[in-house]
Amino acid sequence: MSKSILILVARILLSFIFILSGFSKLADPAATAGMITGAGLPGASALAYLAGLFELVAGLAVLVGFQTTIAGWALALFCIFTGAVFHSGTVAIEGWPEGALGWINTLNQIMMMKNFTLAGAYVLLATVGAGAISIDARRGVAQPALA
């Protein structure tokens, strides 16, 4: 299989999570706003909508290969930030049994590791570029030079 096809497949797979997550946040931002409030950040509702819009637009940019270097770096930083702020601590929900909290905390740790792993994938995408099957290539945007 050609390198161009493999980069396209990678972009499709990397875009899926943010397109769906962004659309979901825009359709119903309440859960995201609750997480933002729980993290102590101000303007939770506005930030939930902004996060949803960012995720949707950046995910679509990766999917079609438009401004891929910028989208890749932005998503890498977003993944690191959200992993550190929303998934690095212990979850304590009043009234929940200890066994359930253990499961929730394990899931939260997995989410943090997923975010950091995705950050690495987006750094790689920003480094190698969108490939030949992309809007960037059709626009004549030079692919990043690899040393």
Protein Blocks (a to p, Z undefined) as FASTA:
>chain_A
ZZklmmmmmmmmmmmmmmmmmmmmmmommlmmmmmmmnopahklmmmmmmmmmmmmmmmm
mmnopaklmmmmmmmmmmmmmmmmmmmpccddehiafklmmmmmmmmmmmmmmmmmmmmm
mmmmmmnonojbdfklmnopacdddZZ
